[in-house]
Amino acid sequence: MSAPTGQTVADFLGAGDDVELVALASQHVLIVTAMARTYVRGNGFTEGDVSEDIAAVITTATARMVANPEQINTQIGSTAVWGGFQGWSLAELFVLNSWRGRAA
């Protein structure tokens, strides 16, 4: 599967026609992809392609980053978003750890 793009993330968020969101997600998806590639030590990545489950992790983690692009504490009405991206979610770690080479 090809690596997720900003369009992939915007579609996931249900706003694939929002040009500004696609542009923002395009910037963030590169960062999250690099972090995922490093975490799994390159496993699951081959010549521009990425495994389907790692692509899902990249998409969901990028969606969280795009939701709070400033990555600072934010409050909108009664809803608070604290600190932005704090790392991989538990579900994302299950996927990434299955690809990560570990020392014996």
C-alpha positions as CSV (number, residue, x, y, z in Angstrom):
1,M,0.0,0.0,0.0
2,S,1.3,3.5,-0.7
3,A,2.0,5.7,2.2
4,P,-0.8,7.9,3.6
5,T,-1.1,11.4,2.3
6,G,-2.7,14.6,3.5
7,Q,-5.7,13.7,1.4
8,T,-5.9,10.3,3.1
9,V,-6.0,11.9,6.5
10,A,-8.6,14.6,5.4
11,D,-10.8,11.9,4.0
12,F,-10.5,9.9,7.2
13,L,-11.7,13.0,9.1
14,G,-14.6,13.4,6.7
15,A,-13.3,16.6,5.2
16,G,-11.6,15.5,2.1
17,D,-12.8,18.6,0.2
18,D,-11.3,21.1,2.7
19,V,-8.2,22.3,0.8
20,E,-6.7,23.9,3.9
21,L,-7.1,20.7,6.0
22,V,-5.5,18.7,3.2
23,A,-2.5,21.1,3.1
24,L,-2.1,21.0,6.9
25,A,-2.4,17.2,7.0
26,S,0.1,16.9,4.2
27,Q,2.7,18.6,6.4
28,H,1.9,16.6,9.5
29,V,1.7,13.2,7.7
30,L,5.4,13.5,6.7
31,I,6.4,13.9,10.4
32,V,4.3,11.1,11.7
33,T,5.5,8.8,8.9
34,A,9.1,9.5,9.8
35,M,8.4,8.8,13.5
36,A,6.6,5.5,12.6
37,R,9.4,4.4,10.3
38,T,11.9,5.0,13.0
39,Y,9.8,3.3,15.7
40,V,9.6,0.1,13.6
41,R,13.2,0.4,12.5
42,G,12.1,0.5,8.8
43,N,10.2,-2.8,9.0
44,G,6.9,-2.6,7.0
45,F,8.3,0.1,4.7
46,T,9.5,-0.8,1.2
47,E,10.4,1.6,-1.6
48,G,7.6,4.2,-0.9
49,D,5.1,1.6,0.2
50,V,4.0,0.9,3.7
51,S,2.1,-2.0,5.2
52,E,-1.7,-1.5,5.5
53,D,-1.7,-1.6,9.3
54,I,1.2,0.9,9.7
55,A,-0.6,3.1,7.2
56,A,-3.6,3.1,9.5
57,V,-1.5,4.1,12.5
58,I,0.0,7.0,10.5
59,T,-3.5,8.1,9.4
60,T,-4.9,8.1,13.0
61,A,-1.9,9.7,14.6
62,T,-1.8,12.4,12.0
63,A,-5.5,13.0,12.5
64,R,-4.8,13.7,16.2
65,M,-2.0,16.1,15.3
66,V,-4.2,18.0,12.8
67,A,-6.9,18.4,15.3
68,N,-4.6,20.6,17.4
69,P,-1.9,21.8,15.0
70,E,-0.4,24.3,17.5
71,Q,0.2,21.4,19.9
72,I,-0.6,23.5,22.9
73,N,-3.3,23.4,25.5
74,T,-6.6,24.6,23.9
75,Q,-10.1,25.1,25.2
76,I,-13.1,25.7,22.9
77,G,-16.2,26.2,25.0
78,S,-16.4,23.4,27.5
79,T,-14.1,21.1,25.5
80,A,-10.4,21.1,26.3
81,V,-7.5,19.5,24.4
82,W,-4.4,19.3,26.5
83,G,-0.9,19.3,25.1
84,G,-1.6,17.8,21.6
85,F,0.2,14.8,20.3
86,Q,1.6,12.9,23.3
87,G,2.8,9.8,21.5
88,W,1.3,6.7,20.1
89,S,-2.1,5.5,21.4
90,L,-2.3,2.0,23.0
91,A,-4.0,0.6,19.8
92,E,-1.3,2.2,17.6
93,L,1.4,0.6,19.8
94,F,-0.1,-2.8,19.4
95,V,0.3,-2.5,15.6
96,L,3.8,-0.8,15.7
97,N,5.2,-3.2,18.2
98,S,4.2,-6.2,16.0
99,W,6.6,-4.7,13.3
100,R,9.3,-3.5,15.6
101,G,12.4,-5.7,15.8
102,R,13.3,-6.3,19.4
103,A,16.5,-7.5,21.0
104,A,16.4,-11.0,22.4
